[in-house]
Amino acid sequence: MSLNADSLTFVMKESGLKAANVQSVLSLSVEQNCTVPFIARYRKEATGGLDEVQIRSILDHYENYQEREKRREYILETIKKMEKLTPELEKQIKAAETLNQLEDIYAPYKSKRKTKAQLAREAGLGDLADKILANQVSADEFANSLSGLINKEHKFETEEKVEQGIQDIIIETMANDTEVKEVLRKDCWTRGQFTSSKRSKAEEVEDYLKYKDYFEFSQKVEDLKNPKNAHRFLAMRRGMTQKVLKIQLQYEETDALNTLEATYYPNGRHSLHEMMSKCATKAWTQYIHPSLDLEFKSELKKEADESAIDVFGVNLKNLLLQPYLGSKTVLGIDPGVRTGCKLALVDETGKFLVDTVIYPFQPKNEVDRSAQIVQAMIEQFKIGHIAVGNGTNGRETLSFLEEYVPAVKQDKCKATLVNEDGASIYSASDIARKEFPDKDLTVRGAISIARRFQDPLAELVKIDPKSIGVGQYQHDVNQARLKKKLEGVIENCVNYVGVDLNTTSAPLLSHISGIGPTLAGNIIKHRDKKGTFKNRKELLEVSRFSEKIFEQSAGFLRIYGGEHPLDETFIHPERYKELETWASKNGKDLSTLRKDNDAIELLKKDKTFKDAVGEYTFDDIIKSLTAPAQDPRTEFKSTNFRKDTKSIDDLKEGQWYPGVVTNITNFGAFVDIGIKENGLLHISQMADKFVDNPMEVLKVGEAVDVRILEVDRERKRISLSRKKDDGQGFVSSGPATTGRKPKQREQTTELKNNAFAALKNFKV
C-alpha cells in the first residue's frame, strides 16, 4: 500500500510526532527500503533526530493503518457482493475511524446463517417493526395488525409468533445500532469493572489456590488498562483459561437501558413502552453486553500484551547492553555435582581452546586434585578471569575456587558468577551443534558461559530471547508481536554496538542492518576463504552483497588496522569523501586524525563543514573521531556477594546484601544476592520515595544493595527492600514517605501486602 495523505494523518495523530518527520521515516522505510538502525543513525537530518523507538512506533502505527484499511476494503467488497451495499452504508463504512466501529457496521452481515430478525423480515414483518421503532403505531393498531401478518409458509402461524418476530427485529436493530454501542463502549471503559470469581469446579485443577487472590476480585476497566496493572489481567486470564476463574465485564444494566431508552423510547413516551423496554433488556443482556465483554477482554489482553512485551523489551535491551569484559582469555565453568564441573577455555577472541572436568564435590570429592587442575590451567594459559554459571551448585563452585585455588584466593585471577539463563538452550541448538559437533551439552554450556562473560551481546543473540529469563508472562502474550518486538530490540542493540567484521560470528552478523542469516553466512565463508577484510569496500565482492546492502550495513561493520582509517569508526563511507577533502584542504593527515586533538578542535569549529553535512551528522562524526573505543558499552565490574551466605538458610532478616538485578516487572524486580533463589524487591520497597515505574529506578544488570525483609524458607521466597532501616528492623518513614498523597499511601500499602501474591502469579 503506497503512502497517502490519510496514512500520514493517521500516523501523525497516533504517534504525536511532526508531519515532516513522519513523512521522512515512512518514505525512507516504505519507499526506499531502509532499515530502522540505518534511518536512526545515518538519516537524522531527515527525521529530526528520531531514535529507534520513535521510528518503530511510526512504522507500527502505519501497519495498524494498513490493517484497518485492508479490513475496510474487505468489508466493502463483501457487502457489495451480497448486493446490500447502499450509498448510505458505503458512506458509513468509509467514515469509520476504528476497527471496532468497522466490525460493528459489519456485524449484521457476518453470519452465514439467517438470524431470527432476518427470517421475520422475509415473512413481511419488517414494515410494522420499523414503524414501531419510529413510534408511529399505537397499541391498538399494533394489536389489530398481528392477525393480518400471520404467514404459515414462513412458520409464523400465530399472533404470538408474529409478535415475537417483530420483537426479534427490534432487538436486532437495537443490538446493531453502531452509535448506541459506541456510547456504551466509551462509558464501559470509564465506569465498567471486570470481576473474577472462583468456578464451581476450580478445585479439580492442580495448583488452583495460586489464583486465590482473584477468587473475589474486582477492578475498574480503565485501571486494568493501565500498564502497571497489566500483570493482574494476565493472571486473571490465565486463571480463566485454566478453568479456575470466571471473568466478566460488569456494567449497570440500568445505565445501559437508559442509553437505549434515550434513543428508541425517550422519557418513556412510546405507545408500546413495555414491549420496547423488554426488547431493550434483551438487546443488552443477550447481544450488546456479551459482545462488549468479549471485545474488552480482547482489548485488555492486547493492552496487557503490549505492556508485558514492552517490559520484556526494556529488560532484554539492558541485558544485551550490560557491561562487558572484552578481549580477554576466560575459563568458563558449568557447575555440577555428581557429574562434575565442566571447564572450557576460550581465548581473547572467543575461540574455544580446551575443556576438561573436575570433581570437587561428593561423591568423588577430589578437592585437591580439582584445585590443582584449575591452578595449572590458570598458569599455563595466563587466565585472568573465571566465569562460573550461577545455576545449581554455582555458589558452591565459586566458594571452592575462592577457598582452594591459590590464584583465585590471592585475587590474581578473578572468579565471578555469571547468569547462565538460556545456556542450556544454546547447548542443544543447531548453532551449537554446528559449531561444536563433537562436544556434549555441558561443555557447550561452559563455552557459552565463558563467551557470555566476554561479550554478553555476542553470545545472547544465539539464544531465543524468551529463554533468557527477563520477561513477564511472555508465554501468555501474543507470540507474533513478542517475536517482532524482541527481534527489533536485538537489531537495535547489535547495530548500536556494531561489530568487528574480522572476528564477528555469523549469528551476531546476521542482525546487522540489511544483512540477515544467509548473507552473514556468505560473509563468513568469504572471510574464511580470502582472509580478513582490508577495507569496507571489499564487502561488495561477497556473493549477493549489493550496493543497497552496503549502504545499509557498512557503517556498522568495523575493520581495525585496515587500509582506511575511518573503517574502524561508525562514520559511514558516504561521508569519507567530505572528510578526505576537509583533511586535504586543512593540511591534515586522515590516518592520524583520531589522534590529532588540534585537528579535531579545528574540525569542531568548522561551520562550513557542519552546514554541509548537517548538525546531527556533524555531531556523530565528532563523537566517532573522539571516542577512545567505538564500543559504547561500559566495562565489566564484578559484584562481590557476601561470603558468609551460600544458601537461603544463611540469610538474616534486617541485614544488607549486595546483589544484581536479574529481571524487572511492573510490580517489582528480582535480585540475585549470590544464592540459588532470587529475592523479590517489590515496587513499594524500591526507594524511600513513591515509585510509579520500576523501570525508572532500576535496570537489569544493575548492582544494588538490598535488605532482607522476610524469608519464607518453606516456599523458598525472599522479600527485599532498599529502604533505609531505623536501626530497629523497621523502615524509616522520612519526608518522602509521609509526604505522599493519601491515594499513593493506599496504593503502596496494597502493593506491599500483595508482594508475594504477585510473585505467586509470576511466570517466566
Stockholm file with secondary structure:
# STOCKHOLM 1.0

chainA/1-764         MSLNADSLTFVMKESGLKAANVQSVLSLSVEQNCTVPFIARYRKEATGGLDEVQIRSILDHYENYQEREKRREYILETIKKMEKLTPELEKQIKAAETLNQLEDIYAPYKSKRKTKAQLAREAGLGDLADKILANQVSADEFANSLSGLINKEHKFETEEKVEQGIQDIIIETMANDTEVKEVLRKDCWTRGQFTSSKRSKAEEVEDYLKYKDYFEFSQKVEDLKNPKNAHRFLAMRRGMTQKVLKIQLQYEETDALNTLEATYYPNGRHSLHEMMSKCATKAWTQYIHPSLDLEFKSELKKEADESAIDVFGVNLKNLLLQPYLGSKTVLGIDPGVRTGCKLALVDETGKFLVDTVIYPFQPKNEVDRSAQIVQAMIEQFKIGHIAVGNGTNGRETLSFLEEYVPAVKQDKCKATLVNEDGASIYSASDIARKEFPDKDLTVRGAISIARRFQDPLAELVKIDPKSIGVGQYQHDVNQARLKKKLEGVIENCVNYVGVDLNTTSAPLLSHISGIGPTLAGNIIKHRDKKGTFKNRKELLEVSRFSEKIFEQSAGFLRIYGGEHPLDETFIHPERYKELETWASKNGKDLSTLRKDNDAIELLKKDKTFKDAVGEYTFDDIIKSLTAPAQDPRTEFKSTNFRKDTKSIDDLKEGQWYPGVVTNITNFGAFVDIGIKENGLLHISQMADKFVDNPMEVLKVGEAVDVRILEVDRERKRISLSRKKDDGQGFVSSGPATTGRKPKQREQTTELKNNAFAALKNFKV
#=GR chainA/1-764 SS CCCCHHHHHHHHHHHCCCHHHHHHHHIIIIITCCCHHHHHHHCHHHHTSCCHHHHHHHHHHHHHHHHHHHHHHHHHHHHHHTTCCCHHHHHHHHHCCSHHHHHHHHHHHHCSSCCHHHHHHHTTCHHHHHHHHTTCCCHHHHHHHTGGGCBGGGTBCSHHHHHHHHHHHHHHHHHTCHHHHHHHHHHHHHHCEEEEEECTTGGGSTTGGGGGGGTEEEEEHHHHTSGGGHHHHHHHHHHHHTTSEEEEEECCHHHHHHHHHHHHSGGGCCTTHHHHHHHHHHIIIIIIHHHHHHHHHHHHHHHHHHHHHHHHHHHHHHHHTSCBCCSCCEEEEECCSTTCEEEEEECTTSCEEEEEEECCSTTTCCHHHHHHHHHHHHHHHTCCEEEEECSTTHHHHHHHHHHHCHHHHTTSSEEEEECCTTHHHHHTSHHHHHHCTTSCHHHHHHHHHHHHHHCHHHHHTTSCGGGSSCCSSTTTSCHHHHHHHHHHHHHHHHHHHCEETTTCCHHHHTTSTTTHHHHHHHHHHHHHHHCSCSSGGGGGGSTTCCHHHHHHHGGGEECTTCSSGGGGSSCCGGGHHHHHHHHHHTTCCGGGGGGCHHHHHHHHTCHHHHHHHCHHHHHHHHHHHHCSSSCCSCBCCCCCCCTTCSSGGGCCTTCEEEEEEEEEETTEEEEECSSSSCEEEEGGGSCSSCCSCGGGTCCTTCEEEEEEEEEETTTTEEEEECSCBCSSSSBCCCHHHHTSCHHHHHHHHHHHHTHHHHHHTCCC
#=GC SS_cons         CCCCHHHHHHHHHHHCCCHHHHHHHHIIIIITCCCHHHHHHHCHHHHTSCCHHHHHHHHHHHHHHHHHHHHHHHHHHHHHHTTCCCHHHHHHHHHCCSHHHHHHHHHHHHCSSCCHHHHHHHTTCHHHHHHHHTTCCCHHHHHHHTGGGCBGGGTBCSHHHHHHHHHHHHHHHHHTCHHHHHHHHHHHHHHCEEEEEECTTGGGSTTGGGGGGGTEEEEEHHHHTSGGGHHHHHHHHHHHHTTSEEEEEECCHHHHHHHHHHHHSGGGCCTTHHHHHHHHHHIIIIIIHHHHHHHHHHHHHHHHHHHHHHHHHHHHHHHHTSCBCCSCCEEEEECCSTTCEEEEEECTTSCEEEEEEECCSTTTCCHHHHHHHHHHHHHHHTCCEEEEECSTTHHHHHHHHHHHCHHHHTTSSEEEEECCTTHHHHHTSHHHHHHCTTSCHHHHHHHHHHHHHHCHHHHHTTSCGGGSSCCSSTTTSCHHHHHHHHHHHHHHHHHHHCEETTTCCHHHHTTSTTTHHHHHHHHHHHHHHHCSCSSGGGGGGSTTCCHHHHHHHGGGEECTTCSSGGGGSSCCGGGHHHHHHHHHHTTCCGGGGGGCHHHHHHHHTCHHHHHHHCHHHHHHHHHHHHCSSSCCSCBCCCCCCCTTCSSGGGCCTTCEEEEEEEEEETTEEEEECSSSSCEEEEGGGSCSSCCSCGGGTCCTTCEEEEEEEEEETTTTEEEEECSCBCSSSSBCCCHHHHTSCHHHHHHHHHHHHTHHHHHHTCCC
//
